[in-house]
Amino acid sequence: MAGDFWEMLNQAQRETVRAAAQVRRFRPGTALMCEGDQDRSVLVLVSGWAKVTTAGPGGHEVVLNVCGPGDIVGETSAMDGAPRSGAVVAVDVVTALALSVERFARIIRAHPDISTIVSRVITGRLRAADARRRQFAELSTPGRIAELLAELAERYGVSTSEGVVVDLRISQQDIAAMTAASRETAARTLRTLREAGVISTARRRLTIHRPDALRAFNA
């Protein structure tokens, strides 16, 4: 697990979270959490991918973010008591450490160092949201798609001899929804990046051969 939250914990902190949690598994398409839900459990993803969604205009699904191994979800609602602002849906088989809101509260009260890490994760997400809003103003649609791929590679990629590999368990439609693009634009941008040798794709798998070129891409 290498997501933001888990990566920040030391071994003793990880054992504290494991000891308080139950292992849960979710099939693809299953809701880990529902928008507006009052059941404030907290999940730390062990394996698999999930997407954070909300209902957009006309009831269309809007993808807000992607979560992978090591990410924590549900912590904000657990801390402020507000209903969930979005749904979290399994893209493939997801295994997670599940903590009730009561156990999560006990952990952060007893371990201020873990509480500080949770706060850093929340702050980081707010900054990322601000950065994404600036990208919408400054980048072309293909540029936003390239920036998203670079971000996923930075957070979840594994360096290999061929490049940075991400087991990208999201569809072209998901990429389009996260960047306010049409599915056709997303497909065309991915094709352009493939033809330029910047990336290669297989089924649900992305390899970035030239990471710097992604950041510079703003066609």
N, C-alpha and C positions, 0 to 999 in steps of 0.2 A: 504494500500500500504506500502510495507516494503523493497523495493529495495534500493540499495546504495544511489541513488540521493535523493529520497523522504525522506528517513530516516534521512538524514543529514540536511534537512530544518527544521526551526522552523515554528510555526503556521503562523506567519505574512508572512514569505517567501512563504509558500504554497499558501496563499491567493493571493499573488502577481502573482504567476504563473497561478493559476486558472483564475484570472480576465483577463489575457491576452490571454487565450487559448480557443479553441473550442473543444468540445467533438466529437471524431470520433470513429466509430466502423468498424471493419474489420472481414469478414467471414474467417473461416479456409481455409488455402491455398492461401489467398490474400497477395500480396506483400504490406507491409507498406512502404517500400523503395526499390529501385532497384539499383543494382550495376552499377556504372558509372553515376548515376543520377545527374543532376545539380540542381534539385528542392530541395533546402536545408531547408526543414521544419524540425522541431524538435518535437519529440514525447516523452511524459512521459506516460508509461503504467499504467493504473488504474487497469485493470483486464485482465486475460488471459495470454497466453504464446506465445512467438515468438522465432524463431531461426534466427541467423545471419549466412548467407551462402556466399560462393564464388564459382566460377567455377574452378574446379580442372583440372588436366590433362585429356584429352579426353572428357572434358565437364561434368565430373561427379561432383555432388554437394558435397562440403566440408562444414561441419557444424563447424563454428568457435566458436560459443557461444550460450547460451540460455538466453533470457530476460524474466523477470517476472514482477509482479506488483511493481511499484515504480522505475523501471529502466528508464533511459533516453537514447534515441537513436537519432542519427543524429547530435549530438552536435559538433562533431569534424569537420565535413564538413561545418557546419554552421559557425564555428569560423575561419577555414583556407581557405574556398572557394574552396577546391579541390573536385573533383567528389567523390561520395561514393565508398568506397573500398570494400563494400559487400552489399548483399541484406538482408532485414529483412522480414521474412515471418510469417504470423500468423499460429500457430499450432492449436489453437482453437479460439473461438470468443474472439477478443481483443477489449477492450475499452481503448482509449488513449486521453490525453490532447494534442492537436496539436497547435504549435506556428509557425507562419511564421518566416523565418530567420530574417526579419526586427524586429519583435516584440521580438524575442529572443535576438537580439543585443541590443535593447533598455533596456531590463531588466538587462542584465549583465553590461551595462554602468551605469545605474542608481543605481544598487545594487551590489557594489563590493563584498559584502559578498556572494551573490549567485554566482558571477563569480568565487570566490575562491572555492566554493563547486564543481562547474563544473570542475575546474582544478584538484581538488582532485580525482574526479571520473575518469577522463582521466588518471591521473597518476596511480591510482589503477589498471586500466585495463592494462596498460603497464607492471606493476609489475606482474600481474597475468599471462600475456602472457609469461614473462620471466620465471616465476615459472613453467609454463606448458612445456616450452622447456626443462627445467632441468628434469622434470618428464619423458619426452620421453627418455632422456638419462639414467636415473637412475632406472626407474621402469619397471617391466614386463608389458605386455599388460593387463593382469587381474588387476595388481596393478594400472594402469592408470584408468581403469574403476572404481575401488573402490574409487580412489581419486576423480574422477569426481562426483560420488554419494555423497561423503562426502562434497564436495564443494557446491553442489546444496542444500543439507540439511542445511548447515551452512547459506547459503544466503536466502533460501526461506522456510525452514522447520518450522513447528509448533509443539511445544512440547505437547505431550499428555501422558496419562497414559500408552499407549502401546509403545511409542517411539516417534521419530521425524518423522512427516508425511509431505510428499511433494506430492502435486497434480502434478505428473510428466507428463506433456503433451508432452512428446517426445517418439519416438519409439526406439526399439532396434537398428534399422538402424541408427538413429540419434546418439545414444550413441556410436555406432561403428565408425561413421564418426568423432566424436569429439575426439576420442582416437586412431585413426589410427589402428583400429581393424577390423576384419571381423565380419559380423553379427553373424556367428556361434560362434566366440569367445565371443562376447558380451552375447549371449544367454547362453552359457556354464558358463560364469563367474557369471551371475545373478543366475543361477540355483545353483551353488556351494555356493553362499552367502545365498540363501534361505535355502538350506539343512543344513547349519551351524547355522541357527537361527540368522544370522546377520541382514537380511532384510526379509520383506515379500512384495509381490506385488499383486496388484489387477489391474483392468483395469485403466491404466493411473494414477496409484497411488502407491507411494512407502512409506513404513514404515521402518525406521531404528531402530532396537531394540538395537543394540550395536554399537554406533558411533565410539568408540575407536577401535573396531575390524576392521572397514573399513580402518582407517588410517594405521593399522598395516598389512593390507592384501597386499601381493606382491607375490602371488603364481606363 
